Amino acid sequence: MKSALLFLLISLSLSSAFASEKPIQTGSVVVLPVTGPVSEAQFFFLRRVLKNAESVAAAALILNMDTPGGDLKATEKIVQMLGKSPIPTYTYVNTNAGSAGALIALGTKKIFMAPVSAIGAAAPVAGSGQEIPETMNAKIVSYYSGYFRSVAQKNGYHAELVDGFMNLDKEVKIGNEIINPKGALLTLSAQEATRAIGGGPLLASGIAKDLADLATQCGLPADKLVSTEPSGFETLAQWITVLAPFLLLGGVLGAYLELKAPGFGVPGILSAICFLLFFGGHYIAGLTGFEMLALFAMGVVFIVLELVFFPGVVVMALGGTVMILVSLFLAMADFYPAQPLHFSYDFFLTPMLNFSIAILLACIFIGLLSRFLPSLPLFRKLSLASKLEAGPSLADTLSDTGEITAIAVGDHGSALTALRPSGRAQIGQDHFDVLTEGDFVPAGTPIQVLKIMGQKIIVGQKTPSIH
C-alpha cells in the first residue's frame, strides 16, 4: 500500500507544479508564443493551453509569432485545431511569420503586424533544408496549397496569396493587380500586408505596436492579457505519448509484482512512476487534464480501501478498476472542453491501439512471471507458498453447516506471514487463511481469534495480559 500512497503524494505534487502556471480565467485574452521552428512539441503546447482556455471560456487567443517556419505536418495539426475552436483567434506577427508561420497565421481570424515585420515564403523544403525532388515537391505543393487556400477562404483572406507563398510557378493576381510575379515566392512587409485592395486589406487587419495595442484595436480587454510559456517538457511528452503502451505495461507489471510480493516496495514504486509519467506526458501533450489523474487516483483509493478495510467487498474493487480503465483511455483521447464530443474512428484509434498492445504484452509477461517468479532467488524468500508447510484440508475443520469447528473465538496463535489484511496463521497445531479488521500485522506476531464468520477467520494482535 506504500506505493499507492506514494502515487497519491506525487500526483498532488505534479498538480501543484502545473497549477503554479499563470492562471487562465473566464474572459482572459490568452497569449501563446509561437517562436523558433514549428514542431510537434509546439503543437502539444498550443493544444494544452487551448484546452485550458476553452475549459474556462477565455475571451480570445493571440499567437505572438516570431518563427522562420518548421514542420508542415505539425503546421496542419495546429491549423486544424485552431479552426475547430469556438474561441476567437488572432495572430500578431512579431516580427517574423516565415513559411509555416504564414500558414498558421491564415488559420486565425485576424492578423496584425508589428511595425517592422514580414510574412510569407512558405515553399516546402526537406527537413535538412535542401530542395525536395521536383515530382515530390509538385505533389506536396499541390495538396497543401489547396488545403491552405480553403483555410484562407474560410477566414476571409485572399486565397490567391497561398499560391504566392508556396508556389514558384504561379503568378498571384487579385482583381486586375499583379501582387507577385511568377518565379518568385511572395513575402509581405507590414506595410504591404495591410494596404487596401479590393475593398479590404491585402492580408493583415492592421499594424499594432504591441499586444496591448492589438487588443485595443480588436475591442479586447488589454488588462486581461495572460501570457503563457512552454513548460520545456513538450519534447519529452512527444516521446511519452509514443511510448504510452510500454508505460502502461510497466504500470501493470509493477502492480502485479507488488501484489505477488507484498512489502517489497520497489515494483509498486516503479508502477507509480510509470503511471505518473503516462499522465504527466499526456497532460503536457495537451491530451488530458488533471481530472483524469484524479479519476485514476480515486480508482486506486477504492481498490486500496477494499483490500485493507473491506476485504471481500468486490463492488469497491470493481468500481476502482473501472475508474482506472476509463481514466487511462480518456487520457489518450483527443477531445476539447468547448467542442462537441464526436465518437469517431480517429477518436478511438490511438487509445484502443495502445491498450491492445499493453494488454497483449502484459498477458505474455504475467504468464511468464507466474511460471518462473517462484523460482527466482530475489522473490523466493517473498513467496508465501515456498515458506509455508502444508496444512490440513479445510474440509477437515468444517461442520456439516460449513462452520469452522477446529478453533474457537479467543484461541491464540501466531502470524505465519504478514497480514495485509489477509495471510496465513497458525492457530493451535493447524494453519489457516485469516483476515484482520484492517490492521497490518507483521509475520511472527502473536494473534488471537476475534470472530468466526462462516469460513472467514477474523484475527487481531494478542492483547497482553496484566498480572
Secondary structure by P-SEA (a helix, b strand, c coil): caaaaaaaaaaaaaaaaaacccccccccbbbbbbcccccaaaaaaaaaaaaaaaaacccccccccccccccaaaaaaaaaaaaacccbbbbbccccccaaaaaaaaaccbbbbccccccccccccccccccccaaaaaaaaaaaaaaaaaaaaaacccaaaaaaaccccbbbbccccccccccbbbbbccccccccccccccccccccccaaaaaaaaccccccbbbbbbccaaaaaaaaaaaaaaaaaaaaaaaaaaaacccccaaaaaaaaaaaaaaaaaaaaccccaaaaaaaaaaaaaaaaaacccccaaaaaaaaaaaaaaaaaaaabbbbcccccccccccaaaaaaaaaaaaaaaaaaaaaaaacccccccccccccccccccccccccccccccccccccccbbbbbccccccbbbbbccccccccccccccccccbbbbbccccccbbbbcccccccc
